[in-house]
Amino acid sequence: MFELTVKQHFDAAHALRGYQGQCENVHGHRFTVVIRIQASHLNDIGIAYDFRIIKKNLKIVLDRFDHTNLNEIPPFDNINPSSENLAYIVYNELLPLLDGNKLVSVQVWESPESAAEYHPS
């Protein structure tokens, strides 16, 4: 089994509704998103999946969040823009763009010390 990892980032503001602490106020992060894709075989030139295509598709998903207030962007106008929810949404928006390749997980880092990860059970 082969596993490919791609990392990109975006900058955005958000506020966690109902948090009852500092994070309930609008604040910003440089969110780092790390995705992992599995492939069981290589193609005839020895690659599992073109990194260029993976990066392009991840950028499509993340561009709508970059330099925004996430609380104003669907679906985060209705659900909290937590790192956990971001990982889940990125997973579900990216999955159909991967030509049937297995998306193993999406990690969202909101700081160098704190991340949430989503992977289907």
MARTILO-66783 format. One record per residue: residue number from 0; x, y, z of N, C-alpha, C in turn; residue in three letters. Coordinates in pm, whole numbers, m for minus. Each point is the difference from the previous one (the first is absolute). Layout:
BEGIN
@pos = NUM, n_u = X, n_v = Y, n_w = Z, ca_u = X, ca_v = Y, ca_w = Z, c_u = X, c_v = Y, c_w = Z, code = ALA
...
! end
This chain:
BEGIN
@pos = 0, n_u = 86, n_v = m118, n_w = 0, ca_u = m86, ca_v = 118, ca_w = 0, c_u = 90, c_v = 123, c_w = 0, code = MET
@pos = 1, n_u = m38, n_v = 98, n_w = m81, ca_u = 73, ca_v = 127, ca_w = m5, c_u = m87, c_v = 108, c_w = 63, code = PHE
@pos = 2, n_u = 65, n_v = 96, n_w = 65, ca_u = m72, ca_v = 110, ca_w = 61, c_u = 67, c_v = 130, c_w = m40, code = GLU
@pos = 3, n_u = m80, n_v = 92, n_w = m51, ca_u = 49, ca_v = 131, ca_w = m42, c_u = m51, c_v = 105, c_w = 96, code = LEU
@pos = 4, n_u = 83, n_v = 98, n_w = 30, ca_u = m36, ca_v = 107, ca_w = 91, c_u = 23, c_v = 134, c_w = m68, code = THR
@pos = 5, n_u = m99, n_v = 88, n_w = 11, ca_u = 10, ca_v = 135, ca_w = m54, c_u = m42, c_v = 97, c_w = 110, code = VAL
@pos = 6, n_u = 74, n_v = 111, n_w = 7, ca_u = m27, ca_v = 102, ca_w = 103, c_u = m15, c_v = 136, c_w = m68, code = LYS
@pos = 7, n_u = m106, n_v = 73, n_w = 37, ca_u = m21, ca_v = 137, ca_w = m45, c_u = m55, c_v = 80, c_w = 116, code = GLN
@pos = 8, n_u = m6, n_v = 131, n_w = m17, ca_u = m54, ca_v = 84, ca_w = 108, c_u = m90, c_v = 108, c_w = m58, code = HIS
@pos = 9, n_u = m78, n_v = 58, n_w = 90, ca_u = m80, ca_v = 118, ca_w = m31, c_u = m12, c_v = 83, c_w = 126, code = PHE
@pos = 10, n_u = m24, n_v = 128, n_w = m19, ca_u = m16, ca_v = 92, ca_w = 113, c_u = m146, c_v = 40, c_w = 10, code = ASP
@pos = 11, n_u = m54, n_v = m3, n_w = 122, ca_u = m140, ca_v = 35, ca_w = 17, c_u = m26, c_v = 39, c_w = 146, code = ALA
@pos = 12, n_u = m109, n_v = 71, n_w = 18, ca_u = m49, ca_v = 34, ca_w = 133, c_u = m119, c_v = m89, c_w = 32, code = ALA
@pos = 13, n_u = m25, n_v = m17, n_w = 127, ca_u = m122, ca_v = m69, ca_w = 44, c_u = m26, c_v = 33, c_w = 145, code = HIS
@pos = 14, n_u = m120, n_v = m33, n_w = 45, ca_u = m40, ca_v = 12, ca_w = 139, c_u = m79, c_v = m125, c_w = 34, code = ALA
@pos = 15, n_u = 30, n_v = m60, n_w = 112, ca_u = m70, ca_v = m123, ca_w = 40, c_u = m123, c_v = 37, c_w = 82, code = LEU
@pos = 16, n_u = m116, n_v = m16, n_w = m59, ca_u = m127, ca_v = 33, ca_w = 66, c_u = m18, c_v = m88, c_w = 124, code = ARG
@pos = 17, n_u = m38, n_v = 62, n_w = 111, ca_u = m29, ca_v = m75, ca_w = 121, c_u = 121, c_v = m51, c_w = 75, code = GLY
@pos = 18, n_u = 119, n_v = 42, n_w = m37, ca_u = 122, ca_v = m52, ca_w = 61, c_u = 19, c_v = 45, c_w = 144, code = TYR
@pos = 19, n_u = m42, n_v = 118, n_w = 34, ca_u = 15, ca_v = 59, ca_w = 134, c_u = 146, c_v = 13, c_w = 41, code = GLN
@pos = 20, n_u = 76, n_v = 60, n_w = m88, ca_u = 141, ca_v = 27, ca_w = 24, c_u = 51, c_v = 90, c_w = m110, code = GLY
@pos = 21, n_u = 129, n_v = 24, n_w = m3, ca_u = 59, ca_v = 91, ca_w = m98, c_u = m31, c_v = m37, c_w = m144, code = GLN
@pos = 22, n_u = m12, n_v = m128, n_w = m29, ca_u = m23, ca_v = m43, ca_w = m139, c_u = m142, c_v = 30, c_w = m49, code = CYS
@pos = 23, n_u = m86, n_v = 50, n_w = 90, ca_u = m132, ca_v = 44, ca_w = m42, c_u = 10, c_v = 134, c_w = m74, code = GLU
@pos = 24, n_u = 111, n_v = 72, n_w = 23, ca_u = 24, ca_v = 126, ca_w = m72, c_u = 61, c_v = m31, c_w = m136, code = ASN
@pos = 25, n_u = m23, n_v = 88, n_w = m95, ca_u = 60, ca_v = m17, ca_w = m133, c_u = 152, c_v = 6, c_w = 13, code = VAL
@pos = 26, n_u = 65, n_v = m99, n_w = m58, ca_u = 147, ca_v = m6, ca_w = 1, c_u = 44, c_v = m76, c_w = m125, code = HIS
@pos = 27, n_u = 126, n_v = 6, n_w = m31, ca_u = 47, ca_v = m61, ca_w = m124, c_u = 103, c_v = m109, c_w = 22, code = GLY
@pos = 28, n_u = 14, n_v = m83, n_w = m104, ca_u = 98, ca_v = m108, ca_w = m1, c_u = 58, c_v = m13, c_w = m140, code = HIS
@pos = 29, n_u = 119, n_v = m51, n_w = m9, ca_u = 50, ca_v = m57, ca_w = m125, c_u = m28, c_v = m149, c_w = 14, code = ARG
@pos = 30, n_u = m110, n_v = m44, n_w = m58, ca_u = m38, ca_v = m140, ca_w = 5, c_u = 88, c_v = m80, c_w = m96, code = PHE
@pos = 31, n_u = 58, n_v = m107, n_w = 49, ca_u = 77, ca_v = m91, ca_w = m84, c_u = m83, c_v = m126, c_w = m17, code = THR
@pos = 32, n_u = m18, n_v = m41, n_w = m124, ca_u = m81, ca_v = m118, ca_w = m31, c_u = 91, c_v = m106, c_w = m59, code = VAL
@pos = 33, n_u = m3, n_v = m119, n_w = 60, ca_u = 81, ca_v = m113, ca_w = m45, c_u = m94, c_v = m112, c_w = m38, code = VAL
@pos = 34, n_u = 13, n_v = m47, n_w = m125, ca_u = m84, ca_v = m111, ca_w = m44, c_u = 86, c_v = m121, c_w = m31, code = ILE
@pos = 35, n_u = m59, n_v = m119, n_w = 18, ca_u = 70, ca_v = m124, ca_w = m32, c_u = m89, c_v = m84, c_w = m92, code = ARG
@pos = 36, n_u = 61, n_v = m48, n_w = m108, ca_u = m70, ca_v = m82, ca_w = m99, c_u = 71, c_v = m134, c_w = m10, code = ILE
@pos = 37, n_u = m77, n_v = m108, n_w = m8, ca_u = 57, ca_v = m133, ca_w = m18, c_u = m21, c_v = m49, c_w = m143, code = GLN
@pos = 38, n_u = 97, n_v = m74, n_w = m48, ca_u = m10, ca_v = m66, ca_w = m130, c_u = 61, c_v = m139, c_w = 12, code = ALA
@pos = 39, n_u = m63, n_v = m96, n_w = m61, ca_u = 49, ca_v = m137, ca_w = 11, c_u = 102, c_v = m35, c_w = m107, code = SER
@pos = 40, n_u = 11, n_v = 83, n_w = m104, ca_u = 95, ca_v = m33, ca_w = m107, c_u = 53, c_v = 128, c_w = m65, code = HIS
@pos = 41, n_u = 105, n_v = m18, n_w = m75, ca_u = 61, ca_v = 111, ca_w = m75, c_u = m39, c_v = m14, c_w = m147, code = LEU
@pos = 42, n_u = 0, n_v = 113, n_w = m70, ca_u = m29, ca_v = m7, ca_w = m143, c_u = 125, c_v = m44, c_w = m77, code = ASN
@pos = 43, n_u = m8, n_v = 2, n_w = m131, ca_u = 110, ca_v = m53, ca_w = m81, c_u = 128, c_v = 83, c_w = 6, code = ASP
@pos = 44, n_u = m7, n_v = 122, n_w = 55, ca_u = 123, ca_v = 79, ca_w = 17, c_u = 45, c_v = 7, c_w = 146, code = ILE
@pos = 45, n_u = m67, n_v = m78, n_w = 86, ca_u = 46, ca_v = m13, ca_w = 137, c_u = m54, c_v = 101, c_w = 99, code = GLY
@pos = 46, n_u = m116, n_v = 61, n_w = m29, ca_u = m60, ca_v = 91, ca_w = 98, c_u = m141, c_v = m48, c_w = 34, code = ILE
@pos = 47, n_u = m41, n_v = 29, n_w = 123, ca_u = m133, ca_v = m40, ca_w = 46, c_u = m106, c_v = 100, c_w = m44, code = ALA
@pos = 48, n_u = 31, n_v = 127, n_w = 13, ca_u = m95, ca_v = 107, ca_w = m35, c_u = 82, c_v = 128, c_w = m12, code = TYR
@pos = 49, n_u = m26, n_v = 78, n_w = m98, ca_u = 78, ca_v = 119, ca_w = m31, c_u = m15, c_v = 107, c_w = 110, code = ASP
@pos = 50, n_u = 110, n_v = 33, n_w = 67, ca_u = m4, ca_v = 103, ca_w = 106, c_u = m56, c_v = 131, c_w = m53, code = PHE
@pos = 51, n_u = 30, n_v = 33, n_w = m123, ca_u = m48, ca_v = 125, ca_w = m59, c_u = m153, c_v = 4, c_w = 0, code = ARG
@pos = 52, n_u = m62, n_v = m111, n_w = m33, ca_u = m147, ca_v = m7, ca_w = m3, c_u = m56, c_v = 6, c_w = 141, code = ILE
@pos = 53, n_u = 63, n_v = m71, n_w = 93, ca_u = m46, ca_v = 4, ca_w = 140, c_u = 4, c_v = 144, c_w = 52, code = ILE
@pos = 54, n_u = 112, n_v = 68, n_w = m22, ca_u = 15, ca_v = 138, ca_w = 48, c_u = m104, c_v = 92, c_w = m63, code = LYS
@pos = 55, n_u = m24, n_v = m17, n_w = m130, ca_u = m98, ca_v = 83, ca_w = m70, c_u = m139, c_v = m19, c_w = 60, code = LYS
@pos = 56, n_u = m38, n_v = m125, n_w = 25, ca_u = m133, ca_v = m28, ca_w = 56, c_u = m13, c_v = 49, c_w = 144, code = ASN
@pos = 57, n_u = 104, n_v = m17, n_w = 80, ca_u = m6, ca_v = 52, ca_w = 137, c_u = m11, c_v = 151, c_w = m2, code = LEU
@pos = 58, n_u = 72, n_v = 66, n_w = m89, ca_u = m7, ca_v = 146, ca_w = m12, c_u = m141, c_v = 45, c_w = m36, code = LYS
@pos = 59, n_u = m68, n_v = m74, n_w = m88, ca_u = m138, ca_v = 33, ca_w = m36, c_u = m88, c_v = 3, c_w = 124, code = ILE
@pos = 60, n_u = 16, n_v = m99, n_w = 87, ca_u = m82, ca_v = m8, ca_w = 121, c_u = 37, c_v = 112, c_w = 97, code = VAL
@pos = 61, n_u = 129, n_v = 25, n_w = 19, ca_u = 43, ca_v = 96, ca_w = 102, c_u = m15, c_v = 145, c_w = m42, code = LEU
@pos = 62, n_u = 3, n_v = 29, n_w = m130, ca_u = m5, ca_v = 140, ca_w = m47, c_u = m123, c_v = 74, c_w = 48, code = ASP
@pos = 63, n_u = m112, n_v = m67, n_w = 15, ca_u = m122, ca_v = 72, ca_w = 42, c_u = 5, c_v = 42, c_w = 146, code = ARG
@pos = 64, n_u = 93, n_v = m58, n_w = 77, ca_u = 15, ca_v = 36, ca_w = 141, c_u = 108, c_v = 106, c_w = 23, code = PHE
@pos = 65, n_u = 92, n_v = 15, n_w = m94, ca_u = 118, ca_v = 84, ca_w = 20, c_u = m38, c_v = 148, c_w = 13, code = ASP
@pos = 66, n_u = 55, n_v = 65, n_w = 102, ca_u = m21, ca_v = 141, ca_w = 29, c_u = m148, c_v = 36, c_w = 14, code = HIS
@pos = 67, n_u = m72, n_v = m84, n_w = 75, ca_u = m141, ca_v = 24, ca_w = 28, c_u = m22, c_v = m6, c_w = 150, code = THR
@pos = 68, n_u = m122, n_v = 38, n_w = 39, ca_u = m49, ca_v = m33, ca_w = 133, c_u = m81, c_v = m128, c_w = m19, code = ASN
@pos = 69, n_u = 51, n_v = m112, n_w = 47, ca_u = m64, ca_v = m128, ca_w = m25, c_u = m145, c_v = m3, c_w = 46, code = LEU
@pos = 70, n_u = m34, n_v = 75, n_w = 103, ca_u = m137, ca_v = 2, ca_w = 51, c_u = m99, c_v = 50, c_w = m105, code = ASN
@pos = 71, n_u = 50, n_v = 66, n_w = m104, ca_u = m88, ca_v = 55, ca_w = m104, c_u = m5, c_v = m89, c_w = m125, code = GLU
@pos = 72, n_u = 76, n_v = m110, n_w = m2, ca_u = 11, ca_v = m86, ca_w = m116, c_u = m76, c_v = m131, c_w = 26, code = ILE
@pos = 73, n_u = m95, n_v = m37, n_w = m89, ca_u = m67, ca_v = m129, ca_w = 19, c_u = 101, c_v = m115, c_w = 0, code = PRO
@pos = 74, n_u = m16, n_v = m101, n_w = 81, ca_u = m109, ca_v = m24, ca_w = 92, c_u = 22, c_v = 60, c_w = 139, code = PRO
@pos = 75, n_u = 110, n_v = 77, n_w = 15, ca_u = 35, ca_v = 51, ca_w = 133, c_u = m86, c_v = 116, c_w = 45, code = PHE
@pos = 76, n_u = m90, n_v = 46, n_w = m88, ca_u = m99, ca_v = 96, ca_w = 44, c_u = m107, c_v = m70, c_w = 85, code = ASP
@pos = 77, n_u = m2, n_v = m135, n_w = m7, ca_u = m96, ca_v = m78, ca_w = 79, c_u = 65, c_v = m91, c_w = 103, code = ASN
@pos = 78, n_u = 125, n_v = m40, n_w = m22, ca_u = 70, ca_v = m85, ca_w = 97, c_u = 128, c_v = 72, c_w = 42, code = ILE
@pos = 79, n_u = 51, n_v = m35, n_w = 116, ca_u = 121, ca_v = 64, ca_w = 51, c_u = 119, c_v = m31, c_w = m91, code = ASN
@pos = 80, n_u = 81, n_v = 102, n_w = m30, ca_u = 120, ca_v = m22, ca_w = m82, c_u = 118, c_v = m49, c_w = 84, code = PRO
@pos = 81, n_u = m23, n_v = m107, n_w = 72, ca_u = 106, ca_v = m61, ca_w = 80, c_u = 95, c_v = m74, c_w = m93, code = SER
@pos = 82, n_u = 118, n_v = m32, n_w = 49, ca_u = 94, ca_v = m78, ca_w = m79, c_u = m58, c_v = m138, c_w = m32, code = SER
@pos = 83, n_u = m75, n_v = m56, n_w = 93, ca_u = m63, ca_v = m129, ca_w = m25, c_u = m98, c_v = 8, c_w = m117, code = GLU
@pos = 84, n_u = m87, n_v = 102, n_w = 2, ca_u = m96, ca_v = 16, ca_w = m109, c_u = 69, c_v = 35, c_w = m132, code = ASN
@pos = 85, n_u = 106, n_v = 79, n_w = 7, ca_u = 77, ca_v = 30, ca_w = m121, c_u = 57, c_v = m128, c_w = m62, code = LEU
@pos = 86, n_u = 57, n_v = m87, n_w = 82, ca_u = 57, ca_v = m125, ca_w = m51, c_u = m109, c_v = m84, c_w = m67, code = ALA
@pos = 87, n_u = m115, n_v = m8, n_w = 60, ca_u = m112, ca_v = m77, ca_w = m55, c_u = m49, c_v = 58, c_w = m133, code = TYR
@pos = 88, n_u = m16, n_v = 131, n_w = m6, ca_u = m49, ca_v = 65, ca_w = m122, c_u = 103, c_v = m13, c_w = m112, code = ILE
@pos = 89, n_u = 127, n_v = 25, n_w = 30, ca_u = 104, ca_v = m14, ca_w = m103, c_u = 1, c_v = m144, c_w = m53, code = VAL
@pos = 90, n_u = m9, n_v = m98, n_w = 88, ca_u = m3, ca_v = m140, ca_w = m41, c_u = m113, c_v = m22, c_w = m101, code = TYR
@pos = 91, n_u = m120, n_v = 42, n_w = 36, ca_u = m117, ca_v = m27, ca_w = m83, c_u = m1, c_v = 79, c_w = m131, code = ASN
@pos = 92, n_u = 61, n_v = 118, n_w = m1, ca_u = 7, ca_v = 77, ca_w = m123, c_u = 112, c_v = m48, c_w = m92, code = GLU
@pos = 93, n_u = 106, n_v = m54, n_w = 58, ca_u = 114, ca_v = m46, ca_w = m79, c_u = m24, c_v = m139, c_w = m58, code = LEU
@pos = 94, n_u = m68, n_v = m85, n_w = 73, ca_u = m17, ca_v = m140, ca_w = m40, c_u = m47, c_v = m18, c_w = m145, code = LEU
@pos = 95, n_u = m102, n_v = 72, n_w = m46, ca_u = m45, ca_v = m23, ca_w = m139, c_u = 99, c_v = 50, c_w = m106, code = PRO
@pos = 96, n_u = 100, n_v = 77, n_w = 39, ca_u = 97, ca_v = 52, ca_w = m96, c_u = 119, c_v = m92, c_w = m21, code = LEU
@pos = 97, n_u = 4, n_v = m112, n_w = 71, ca_u = 119, ca_v = m86, ca_w = 0, c_u = m11, c_v = m123, c_w = m89, code = LEU
@pos = 98, n_u = m90, n_v = m1, n_w = m93, ca_u = m9, ca_v = m107, ca_w = m101, c_u = m3, c_v = m139, c_w = 62, code = ASP
@pos = 99, n_u = m71, n_v = m16, n_w = 110, ca_u = m13, ca_v = m132, ca_w = 60, c_u = 115, c_v = m44, c_w = 88, code = GLY
@pos = 100, n_u = 105, n_v = 82, n_w = 12, ca_u = 109, ca_v = m35, ca_w = 90, c_u = m46, c_v = 13, c_w = 144, code = ASN
@pos = 101, n_u = 56, n_v = m82, n_w = 88, ca_u = m45, ca_v = m4, ca_w = 139, c_u = 61, c_v = 115, c_w = 80, code = LYS
@pos = 102, n_u = m86, n_v = 90, n_w = 46, ca_u = 41, ca_v = 107, ca_w = 89, c_u = m3, c_v = m56, c_w = 142, code = LEU
@pos = 103, n_u = 118, n_v = m14, n_w = 59, ca_u = 13, ca_v = m64, ca_w = 130, c_u = m40, c_v = 95, c_w = 112, code = VAL
@pos = 104, n_u = 52, n_v = 125, n_w = m6, ca_u = m28, ca_v = 93, ca_w = 109, c_u = 28, c_v = 143, c_w = m43, code = SER
@pos = 105, n_u = m58, n_v = 90, n_w = 77, ca_u = 27, ca_v = 143, ca_w = m12, c_u = 31, c_v = 52, c_w = 139, code = VAL
@pos = 106, n_u = 116, n_v = 62, n_w = 14, ca_u = 38, ca_v = 67, ca_w = 125, c_u = m10, c_v = 150, c_w = m23, code = GLN
@pos = 107, n_u = m49, n_v = 71, n_w = 101, ca_u = m2, ca_v = 146, ca_w = m1, c_u = 74, c_v = 47, c_w = 123, code = VAL
@pos = 108, n_u = 112, n_v = 68, n_w = m25, ca_u = 81, ca_v = 58, ca_w = 107, c_u = m37, c_v = 148, c_w = 12, code = TRP
@pos = 109, n_u = m43, n_v = 43, n_w = 118, ca_u = m30, ca_v = 141, ca_w = 20, c_u = 115, c_v = 75, c_w = 66, code = GLU
@pos = 110, n_u = 95, n_v = m75, n_w = 50, ca_u = 122, ca_v = 56, ca_w = 55, c_u = 107, c_v = m108, c_w = m12, code = SER
@pos = 111, n_u = 126, n_v = 34, n_w = 26, ca_u = 104, ca_v = m104, ca_w = m7, c_u = m19, c_v = m112, c_w = 102, code = PRO
@pos = 112, n_u = m82, n_v = 25, n_w = 104, ca_u = m18, ca_v = m99, ca_w = 105, c_u = m135, c_v = m70, c_w = 1, code = GLU
@pos = 113, n_u = m96, n_v = 46, n_w = m84, ca_u = m138, ca_v = m50, ca_w = 13, c_u = m59, c_v = m36, c_w = m136, code = SER
@pos = 114, n_u = m50, n_v = m124, n_w = m9, ca_u = m61, ca_v = m46, ca_w = m124, c_u = m117, c_v = m90, c_w = 29, code = ALA
@pos = 115, n_u = m90, n_v = m7, n_w = m99, ca_u = m110, ca_v = m96, ca_w = 1, c_u = 12, c_v = m82, c_w = m128, code = ALA
@pos = 116, n_u = m38, n_v = m126, n_w = 9, ca_u = 10, ca_v = m89, ca_w = m116, c_u = m132, c_v = m71, c_w = m21, code = GLU
@pos = 117, n_u = m42, n_v = m9, n_w = m127, ca_u = m118, ca_v = m78, ca_w = m35, c_u = 41, c_v = m113, c_w = m93, code = TYR
@pos = 118, n_u = m47, n_v = m120, n_w = 32, ca_u = 12, ca_v = m112, ca_w = m92, c_u = m126, c_v = m84, c_w = 19, code = HIS
@pos = 119, n_u = m53, n_v = m52, n_w = m110, ca_u = m124, ca_v = m77, ca_w = 14, c_u = 27, c_v = m129, c_w = 76, code = PRO
@pos = 120, n_u = m100, n_v = m45, n_w = 72, ca_u = 18, ca_v = m123, ca_w = 80, c_u = m10, c_v = m124, c_w = m84, code = SER
! end
